[in-house]
Amino acid sequence: MARILLGVTGGIASYKSVWLARLLTQAGHEVDVVMSRAAREFVGAITFEAVTGRPVHTQLLDAGHALDHIKLARAADALVVAPATAEFLAKAAGGHADDLLTACLLAATCPVLVVPAMNDRMWAHPQVAQNVAHLRALGYAILEPAVGPLAQGEGSGAGRLPEPEVIAARVARLVAPASALRGRHVVVTAGPTREAVDPVRFVSNHSTGKMGVAIAEAAWRRGAEVTLIAGPMSAPVGAWLPVVPVETTQEMADAVRAALPRADVLVMAAAPADFRPVEPAAQKIKKGAAPRPIELTPTPDILLTTRADRRPGSVIVGFALETTDVLASARRKLEVKSLDLVVANDATEPGAGFGHDTNRVTLVTAEGEVALPLLAKPAVAEAILDEVEARLARQGAS
Ligand SMILES: Cc1cc2nc3c(=O)[nH]c(=O)nc-3n(C[C@H](O)[C@H](O)[C@H](O)COP(=O)(O)O)c2cc1C
C-alpha cells in the first residue's frame, strides 16, 4: 500500500477531507495530512489525527520541524490536495513556498492530484482558469469540481468538491503498480438484461452486476479507459466509471458492437437474457385474463454475433455460469465463440455466482484450467485481469 500526502486547504469543503482521509486509511494507505493555516479554521487537526492514526503537519518554520517539507515530500507516493482553494492554486501556479503544503509541493517528485473546490463564480474566473491550466502544464493531475449544490445560500453550480469516494478512486489509480492495461480500452458488460412480456413485466435473471462492476473498477484502477455496458442491475457503480445503460439483449449486443472497434479487451460478465417473448403484449395483460403460454425465442448471442467486430490481437473473455457440466460447457464456449479466456462458475455452489460478494471460479484457457479458491469478487476481478494482462502482452494488441 502507498504513502499518501493529503494537503487540506481552507475551503468550506475541507470537512469532506476527513472522510477522504478515512477512505484512504481504510484502503490500507498511510496518510500524512498537511493542513494550511486557514484549513485549521474549518476542521481541527485532531480529527485528522484520530482518523489517520498519524500526526498532522502544519508548520514550516517552527523549531523541531526543520526539513519536514523535504521528508514528507520524499516519503510520499502521491500528493493529493483536496480541497484546493483558489488561493492555493495561485500560490502553486506561482511557485510559492511560504507554508508547509506549498513547500512540500515544490519538493515532491511523486504524482500530484489537485482537487479544486470553490464558489462557482470564483471557479469561472479567468485568473483561476489560468492557474489551473498552468498546473496542468506542470504535469499535475486536476480533478475538476463537480456541479451541484454549493455552500448554504450559494445555490448550485460548478465548484463543488467531488465526493470523497470519487477522489479516493482517483488516488487508487494514481498509486496503482505499473500495468499493461494502462491506456488500454477495456469494455465490460455487467448485470442482467430484460425482455418485455408486456409494458410492465419482463423475463430476466438474478444477476446483480457485482462481478462485472468489480472487473470494471479494477481495470480502471489499473489505468485502463473503461466502458461499462450495464443492464438494469442493482450493484452500485462508482460515479467515475462511464456507463452505457442498456435494457435488452439486443441493445447490449448493439452497444458491444459499437464499442469493439476501439476495445483492447472485452469482458462479457453480464448475464443477458437468453430468451425473449416472441410477441410482447402492447398493453398490460389483465390480472383476470390468465395469459396464454408465453412463447419464447432465443435472443442474439452477443459474443457470436459481434465476433467480426473484434480488433486483431484483442483479448476476449466470456463467463460460463452453469448448474451442470460447468467445465465442459466452458471449454465448449472457449472454442465455439473464439474466446481467450472463459471464467467458469457453478451457480449451485455456496457463495458463488449471482448476488454473492464472493465467487469461486475456474479460469479456462486453451492451455488449461486454473481453479481459484472462494474469493471476494474484487479479488476474483484482479485474478481475471492478471490473466488478461498476460494474454494482452502475448497477443500484442496495438
Ligand atoms: C466560510 C468561508 C468559506 C470559504 N470557502 C472557500 C472555498 O470553498 N474555496 C476557496 O477557494 N476559498 C474559500 N474561502 C477563502 C479561503 O479560506 C481563503 O482564500 C484562504 O486564504 C485560503 O487559504 P489556504 O489556501 O492557504 O488554505 C472561504 C472562506 C470562508 C471565510
The ligand as an SDF file (V2000), in Angstrom:
LIG
                    3D

 31 33  0  0  0  0  0  0  0  0999 V2000
  -16.6200   30.4760    5.1840 C   0  0  0  0  0  0  0  0  0  0  0  0
  -15.5500   30.5080    4.1570 C   0  0  0  0  0  0  0  0  0  0  0  0
  -15.5590   29.5700    3.1690 C   0  0  0  0  0  0  0  0  0  0  0  0
  -14.5620   29.5580    2.1870 C   0  0  0  0  0  0  0  0  0  0  0  0
  -14.6090   28.6160    1.2050 N   0  0  0  0  0  0  0  0  0  0  0  0
  -13.6940   28.6550    0.2270 C   0  0  0  0  0  0  0  0  0  0  0  0
  -13.7490   27.6830   -0.8020 C   0  0  0  0  0  0  0  0  0  0  0  0
  -14.6080   26.7940   -0.8310 O   0  0  0  0  0  0  0  0  0  0  0  0
  -12.8170   27.7510   -1.7790 N   0  0  0  0  0  0  0  0  0  0  0  0
  -11.8620   28.7190   -1.7930 C   0  0  0  0  0  0  0  0  0  0  0  0
  -11.0650   28.7240   -2.7340 O   0  0  0  0  0  0  0  0  0  0  0  0
  -11.7600   29.6220   -0.8210 N   0  0  0  0  0  0  0  0  0  0  0  0
  -12.6540   29.6210    0.1980 C   0  0  0  0  0  0  0  0  0  0  0  0
  -12.5860   30.5460    1.2050 N   0  0  0  0  0  0  0  0  0  0  0  0
  -11.4600   31.5280    1.2030 C   0  0  0  0  0  0  0  0  0  0  0  0
  -10.2040   30.9190    1.7970 C   0  0  0  0  0  0  0  0  0  0  0  0
  -10.4130   30.4400    3.0970 O   0  0  0  0  0  0  0  0  0  0  0  0
   -9.0630   31.9330    1.7890 C   0  0  0  0  0  0  0  0  0  0  0  0
   -8.7660   32.3110    0.4520 O   0  0  0  0  0  0  0  0  0  0  0  0
   -7.8210   31.4350    2.4650 C   0  0  0  0  0  0  0  0  0  0  0  0
   -6.8330   32.4390    2.4060 O   0  0  0  0  0  0  0  0  0  0  0  0
   -7.2790   30.1560    1.8300 C   0  0  0  0  0  0  0  0  0  0  0  0
   -6.0120   29.8380    2.3690 O   0  0  0  0  0  0  0  0  0  0  0  0
   -5.2770   28.4930    2.0770 P   0  0  0  0  0  0  0  0  0  0  0  0
   -5.4090   28.2350    0.6250 O   0  0  0  0  0  0  0  0  0  0  0  0
   -3.8720   28.7110    2.4900 O   0  0  0  0  0  0  0  0  0  0  0  0
   -5.9180   27.4590    2.9170 O   0  0  0  0  0  0  0  0  0  0  0  0
  -13.5490   30.5530    2.2050 C   0  0  0  0  0  0  0  0  0  0  0  0
  -13.5540   31.4920    3.2320 C   0  0  0  0  0  0  0  0  0  0  0  0
  -14.5340   31.4890    4.1940 C   0  0  0  0  0  0  0  0  0  0  0  0
  -14.4870   32.5220    5.2570 C   0  0  0  0  0  0  0  0  0  0  0  0
  1  2  1  0
  2  3  1  0
  2 30  2  0
  3  4  2  0
  4  5  1  0
  4 28  1  0
  5  6  2  0
  6  7  1  0
  6 13  1  0
  7  8  2  0
  7  9  1  0
  9 10  1  0
 10 11  2  0
 10 12  1  0
 12 13  2  0
 13 14  1  0
 14 15  1  0
 14 28  1  0
 15 16  1  0
 16 17  1  0
 16 18  1  0
 18 19  1  0
 18 20  1  0
 20 21  1  0
 20 22  1  0
 22 23  1  0
 23 24  1  0
 24 25  2  0
 24 26  1  0
 24 27  1  0
 28 29  2  0
 29 30  1  0
 30 31  1  0
M  END
$$$$
